[in-house]
Amino acid sequence: MTGDLRQICLVGYGEVGQMLHEDLPQTCDFVAWDTRFPVGGSGPARVATARGLTLTAGAAAAVRSADLVISAVTAEEALEAVQAVLPGLKPGAWYLDLNSCAPATKIAAAELVLAAGGHYVEGAVMAPVGPRRLGTAMLLGGPDAAAFLPVAKALGFTGAEVFSDHYGKASAAKMCRSIMVKGLEALVLEALLSARHYGVEDKVLSSLDNLLADRDWPNLSQYMISRALQHGRRRAEEMREVAKTVADAGVRPRMSGATAESQDAAAAFAAALDADGLDDMLDRILLMARKGTQGE
C-alpha cells in the first residue's frame, strides 16, 4: 500500500514532525515545511538540513509532488497551514490533519482541501506520542477515513482506527478528553504549589489514594507538572480550541479557559524541568514566582 505513496510532505517539523520522519517507512521520499525554516539557525531547519531534506521556498512548493501531506503544527497554525499548502496541493493527494483543534476548525480545513481536489482525513491523537510513537491511539474521521485506514496501517500507524465518517467527531472526542487531561495537570500544579508553601504536600499526596488508588502520586504529579512546564504554550493553544468546542456545545467553558491560562503561565517556569524530584521542582517554581520571573 505504501508503494502508492512516492512522496510524503511533513507540514510542521517540530517534535512530532521529526518523529514521523524517523519512524515512517524510508522507502518514501520526504519533504517538509515549517514556518521556522526561513529563520536562520532555527532548530527545525538545522535538523531538517542534517537529515538531508531540501528546504523549499514555501509550503506550496513543499507539497507540490506529495502524495500524502501530514500536518502536525500548533493548534493556532492548523488552518493557516492548510491555506498555505493549497496552491501547491496535488489533486487526489491525501491530507492527514493531526492537529489538536476544535471540530469547527477541522471542518473548515476539510472544506478547503476538498475544494482543492484533495482527500482530507481528520486525525485525533488520543494519547501522548512519546511512548508508542506511530503506534499511539489515533481516531480517524471523515468520508475518506475508511479508505485511508489501510494506508495508515501500512505506514505504521498501528493505533489508528476509523471513528466516524463525519468530520468533527474525532476532534470532539480529543477536545473533551483534553478538558480532563490538561485540566488535571493544572489542578495538580496549583494544589501542590500551594501545599508546598504550607508544608503539607506529603499529606495531600497520600490522601489522593482515595481518589485514584494504586497510583504513585508523587511521580505522577511530577510528570503532570513537567508536561505543563515543557509544553504549556502548545497546550494553552489546544485548550483555547477546547474552549471553542465547549462553547459550540452551548456550555460555558469555565474550566477550559482557566486551564488555558494555567498552561500558558506554566511554560514560563521551564527552568525547573531539570529539578531533582518533585519537592525541588515545586521549590524552584515557587522561588521564580516570588522573584517575579514567571514572565507574567
JOTA-V622135 format. One record per run of one state. SS is the DSSP state (H for helix, E for strand, C for the rest). FROM is the first residue (numbers start at 1). TO is the last residue. If there is no record, write none. Layout:
BEGIN
ss/from/to
SS/FROM/TO
SS/FROM/TO
END
This chain:
BEGIN
ss/from/to
C/1/1
H/2/4
C/5/6
E/7/11
C/12/14
H/15/23
C/24/28
E/29/33
C/34/42
H/43/50
C/51/58
H/59/63
C/64/67
E/68/71
C/72/74
H/75/88
C/89/93
E/94/97
C/98/102
H/103/115
C/116/118
E/119/125
C/126/128
H/129/135
C/136/137
E/138/141
C/142/144
H/145/155
C/156/159
E/160/164
C/165/168
H/169/198
C/199/200
H/201/210
C/211/216
H/217/248
C/249/253
H/254/274
C/275/277
H/278/291
C/292/296
END
